[in-house]
């Protein structure tokens, strides 16, 4: 899909340098950046990913790890 967007000049220049350094097209850089942004900000996708990780990790009866996990989650901005 082709689309036109307006972005600030400084971001455009940084993206151009990144594309050139990585020998990638501008489209590849923008598509990857948008994909990462969506993955970080789509709440359902983040929740699904966390659920998969928790399911893969299995249950753990370690009281220290459980307390540390609760402390980290309590201090995390959601």
N, C-alpha and C positions, 0 to 999 in steps of 0.2 A: 504494500500500500504506500502510495506516495502522499506526503502531506507537507504543508508549509507552516513553519512556526517562527516566531520572533524570539530571539534570545539576546541577552546583553553581549556587547562586543568582547568583553574580557573572557566570558565563558566560551564564546565561539573560538577565540584564539587559543585558549587552553585545550579545547577539544581538538582543534586542528593539530596542535603539537603532539598530543597524545596519539592521535591517529597516525601521524607521520612516524613517530618513534616506534610504534607497534606495527608499522606496515599494514595498517587496517584502513578500510574506507571510513569516511565520515559517517555513513549510514550504519556501519557495524558498531562504531563507538556510541552513537546516539541510541541505537536499539538496545545495546548492552546496558547503557546507563538507565534507560527507561525501565528495562526489565528488572534491574536491581532496585530501583525506586519502588516499583510496584510490589516486589516481593517483600520489601521492608514495611510498606504502608498498608498492605491489604490484610486487615485484621484476621479474616477467616483463614487466609493462607498461612499467616504466622502461627495462629493457633493450631492449625492442622499439622504444621511442621513440628511444633513443640510436642504435640500429642504423639506423633510418630517417634520422636526421640525418647520420650518418656516410656513409651511402649517397648521400644527396643532395649532400653536400659533395664527393664524389669524392676522387681521390688528389691529394696535394700533395707535391712533392719538396723543399719548403723545409725545410732542416735546422734552422733556428732555430725555426720553428713546431713541428716534431716534438719537439725537445728541450724547448721550453716546455710543450708538451702533456704529455709524460711527467713533467715536474717537478710540474705541477699535479695530475695523476692520482696520483702517488706520495704527495702531501701530503693527498689527499682521503680522508676516512673513508667507507668503504663499508658 
